[in-house]
């Protein structure tokens, strides 16, 4: 039986993240049957060839979890290097900020905060004419939010006096 409910939620073995032997991760994104079937053949998991979207994925996820834990991320990437598969390493922040694709797309930016300049990733949907927005500081919008929820100035002043804000 097939289920299309929340296919990108991590409940499918074919669209999931797996830890490798060196405590790094690989992401699989095999929503098209041809990719899943190629992957199953490559991994010698023919028994799951037609179970890509079945409801109960626990067994397949458990098998893949054990398999991926048997080699390092680098070993797996080399293993799949010549295959046309949607498999990619999950990068940590230092790897991400130096990744050639990230850099070539101009996705790194510097944002000014009161504490100094911080590097951060931009959305991949970049409008080159847009201004840079920083993340709010902790508590920066407390007063505005409390006003939206009906708190009066006196209520907010009382919260400040009591050390809540």
The 8 nearest C-alpha neighbors of each residue, nearest first, counted from 0:
[[1, 53, 54, 2, 52, 50, 55, 3],
 [2, 0, 53, 52, 54, 3, 50, 51],
 [3, 1, 4, 54, 52, 53, 0, 6],
 [2, 4, 6, 5, 1, 52, 54, 53],
 [5, 3, 2, 6, 7, 8, 54, 1],
 [4, 6, 8, 7, 3, 10, 9, 2],
 [7, 5, 8, 4, 3, 11, 10, 9],
 [6, 8, 5, 9, 14, 10, 11, 15],
 [7, 9, 5, 10, 6, 11, 14, 15],
 [10, 8, 15, 11, 7, 14, 6, 12],
 [9, 11, 8, 12, 56, 6, 7, 15],
 [12, 10, 13, 14, 9, 56, 6, 15],
 [11, 13, 60, 14, 15, 59, 56, 10],
 [12, 14, 29, 11, 15, 27, 28, 51],
 [15, 13, 28, 27, 11, 12, 29, 9],
 [14, 16, 9, 27, 12, 26, 13, 11],
 [15, 17, 26, 25, 27, 24, 18, 14],
 [16, 18, 25, 24, 64, 67, 26, 19],
 [19, 17, 24, 23, 22, 68, 67, 25],
 [18, 20, 68, 67, 71, 23, 22, 21],
 [19, 21, 68, 71, 70, 69, 22, 18],
 [20, 22, 71, 19, 23, 72, 70, 68],
 [23, 21, 19, 20, 18, 24, 71, 68],
 [22, 24, 19, 21, 18, 72, 25, 20],
 [25, 23, 18, 89, 17, 19, 88, 16],
 [26, 24, 88, 17, 89, 16, 87, 18],
 [25, 27, 16, 87, 86, 15, 88, 89],
 [28, 26, 86, 14, 15, 85, 13, 29],
 [27, 29, 14, 85, 30, 13, 86, 26],
 [30, 28, 13, 35, 34, 31, 14, 85],
 [29, 31, 28, 32, 13, 14, 35, 34],
 [30, 32, 33, 29, 34, 35, 28, 36],
 [31, 33, 35, 34, 36, 30, 29, 51],
 [32, 34, 36, 31, 35, 37, 29, 38],
 [35, 33, 37, 29, 32, 36, 31, 84],
 [34, 36, 38, 32, 29, 37, 33, 39],
 [35, 37, 39, 33, 38, 34, 48, 32],
 [38, 36, 34, 40, 35, 39, 33, 41],
 [37, 39, 35, 41, 36, 40, 42, 34],
 [40, 38, 44, 36, 42, 41, 37, 45],
 [39, 41, 43, 37, 38, 42, 45, 44],
 [40, 42, 38, 39, 43, 37, 44, 79],
 [41, 43, 39, 44, 40, 38, 45, 37],
 [44, 42, 40, 41, 45, 39, 38, 46],
 [43, 45, 39, 46, 42, 47, 40, 48],
 [44, 46, 48, 47, 39, 43, 40, 36],
 [45, 47, 44, 48, 49, 39, 50, 43],
 [48, 46, 50, 45, 49, 44, 39, 51],
 [47, 49, 45, 36, 46, 50, 39, 51],
 [50, 48, 47, 51, 46, 36, 52, 53],
 [51, 49, 47, 53, 52, 48, 46, 56],
 [50, 52, 49, 53, 13, 35, 48, 47],
 [53, 51, 1, 50, 2, 54, 11, 3],
 [52, 54, 1, 50, 0, 55, 51, 2],
 [53, 55, 2, 1, 56, 52, 0, 11],
 [56, 54, 57, 53, 58, 11, 52, 59],
 [55, 57, 59, 58, 11, 60, 54, 12],
 [58, 56, 60, 59, 55, 61, 12, 10],
 [57, 59, 61, 60, 56, 62, 55, 63],
 [58, 60, 62, 61, 56, 57, 12, 63],
 [59, 61, 12, 63, 57, 62, 58, 64],
 [62, 60, 64, 58, 59, 63, 57, 65],
 [63, 61, 59, 65, 64, 60, 66, 58],
 [62, 64, 66, 60, 65, 61, 67, 59],
 [65, 63, 61, 67, 62, 66, 60, 17],
 [66, 64, 68, 62, 63, 67, 61, 69],
 [65, 67, 63, 69, 68, 64, 62, 70],
 [66, 68, 19, 69, 64, 65, 63, 70],
 [67, 69, 19, 20, 65, 66, 70, 18],
 [68, 70, 67, 66, 20, 65, 19, 71],
 [71, 69, 20, 68, 74, 19, 67, 75],
 [72, 70, 20, 74, 21, 19, 73, 75],
 [71, 73, 75, 74, 19, 23, 76, 70],
 [74, 72, 76, 71, 75, 77, 70, 78],
 [73, 75, 71, 77, 72, 76, 70, 78],
 [76, 74, 78, 72, 77, 73, 79, 71],
 [77, 75, 73, 79, 78, 74, 80, 72],
 [76, 78, 80, 74, 75, 79, 73, 81],
 [77, 79, 75, 76, 80, 74, 81, 73],
 [80, 78, 76, 82, 77, 81, 75, 84],
 [81, 79, 77, 82, 78, 76, 83, 75],
 [82, 80, 79, 83, 78, 77, 84, 76],
 [83, 81, 79, 84, 80, 37, 78, 38],
 [82, 84, 81, 85, 34, 79, 80, 37],
 [85, 83, 82, 86, 34, 38, 29, 79],
 [84, 86, 28, 27, 29, 87, 83, 34],
 [87, 85, 27, 26, 84, 28, 25, 88],
 [86, 88, 26, 25, 89, 85, 27, 76],
 [87, 89, 25, 90, 24, 26, 86, 72],
 [88, 90, 24, 25, 26, 87, 91, 23],
 [91, 89, 94, 95, 88, 92, 24, 93],
 [90, 92, 94, 93, 95, 89, 96, 23],
 [91, 93, 95, 94, 96, 90, 97, 119],
 [94, 92, 96, 95, 91, 97, 90, 98],
 [95, 93, 91, 97, 92, 90, 96, 98],
 [94, 96, 92, 98, 93, 97, 90, 91],
 [95, 97, 93, 94, 98, 92, 107, 101],
 [98, 96, 94, 95, 99, 93, 102, 101],
 [97, 99, 95, 101, 100, 96, 94, 102],
 [100, 98, 102, 101, 103, 97, 104, 96],
 [99, 101, 103, 102, 98, 104, 105, 97],
 [102, 100, 98, 104, 106, 99, 103, 105],
 [101, 103, 99, 105, 100, 104, 106, 98],
 [104, 102, 100, 105, 101, 99, 106, 98],
 [105, 103, 101, 102, 106, 100, 123, 107],
 [106, 104, 102, 103, 107, 101, 108, 121],
 [105, 107, 121, 101, 104, 120, 102, 108],
 [108, 106, 120, 105, 119, 121, 102, 96],
 [107, 109, 119, 118, 120, 106, 121, 110],
 [108, 110, 118, 117, 119, 116, 111, 107],
 [111, 109, 117, 116, 133, 118, 112, 108],
 [110, 112, 116, 115, 117, 109, 113, 133],
 [113, 111, 115, 114, 116, 110, 117, 133],
 [112, 114, 115, 111, 116, 136, 110, 117],
 [115, 113, 112, 116, 111, 117, 136, 110],
 [116, 114, 112, 113, 111, 117, 110, 109],
 [115, 117, 111, 110, 112, 109, 118, 114],
 [118, 116, 110, 109, 119, 115, 111, 112],
 [119, 117, 109, 108, 110, 107, 116, 120],
 [118, 120, 108, 107, 109, 117, 121, 110],
 [121, 119, 107, 106, 108, 122, 118, 96],
 [122, 120, 106, 107, 123, 108, 119, 125],
 [121, 123, 124, 125, 120, 106, 107, 126],
 [124, 122, 125, 121, 106, 104, 120, 101],
 [125, 123, 122, 126, 121, 106, 127, 104],
 [126, 124, 123, 127, 122, 121, 129, 106],
 [125, 127, 128, 129, 124, 130, 123, 122],
 [126, 128, 129, 125, 130, 124, 105, 131],
 [129, 127, 126, 130, 125, 131, 124, 132],
 [130, 128, 126, 127, 131, 125, 132, 124],
 [129, 131, 132, 128, 127, 126, 133, 125],
 [132, 130, 129, 133, 110, 108, 109, 121],
 [133, 131, 130, 134, 110, 135, 129, 111],
 [132, 134, 110, 135, 131, 111, 112, 136],
 [133, 135, 136, 132, 112, 110, 137, 139],
 [136, 134, 139, 133, 137, 140, 138, 132],
 [135, 137, 139, 138, 134, 140, 112, 133],
 [136, 138, 139, 135, 140, 141, 134, 164],
 [139, 137, 141, 140, 136, 164, 135, 142],
 [138, 140, 136, 137, 141, 135, 142, 143],
 [139, 141, 143, 138, 142, 144, 135, 137],
 [142, 140, 138, 144, 143, 139, 145, 164],
 [141, 143, 145, 144, 140, 146, 155, 139],
 [144, 142, 146, 140, 145, 141, 147, 148],
 [145, 143, 147, 141, 146, 142, 140, 148],
 [144, 146, 148, 142, 147, 150, 143, 141],
 [147, 145, 150, 149, 143, 148, 144, 142],
 [146, 148, 144, 145, 149, 143, 150, 142],
 [149, 147, 145, 146, 150, 144, 143, 151],
 [148, 150, 146, 147, 151, 145, 144, 154],
 [151, 149, 146, 145, 154, 148, 155, 152],
 [150, 152, 154, 153, 155, 149, 146, 145],
 [151, 153, 155, 154, 156, 150, 146, 157],
 [152, 154, 156, 151, 155, 157, 150, 158],
 [155, 153, 151, 157, 152, 156, 150, 158],
 [156, 154, 158, 152, 157, 153, 159, 151],
 [157, 155, 153, 159, 158, 154, 152, 160],
 [156, 158, 160, 154, 155, 159, 161, 153],
 [159, 157, 155, 163, 161, 156, 160, 164],
 [158, 160, 164, 156, 162, 157, 161, 163],
 [161, 159, 157, 162, 158, 156, 163, 164],
 [160, 162, 158, 159, 163, 157, 164, 156],
 [163, 161, 159, 164, 160, 158, 157, 156],
 [162, 164, 158, 161, 159, 160, 157, 155],
 [163, 159, 162, 158, 138, 141, 161, 160]]
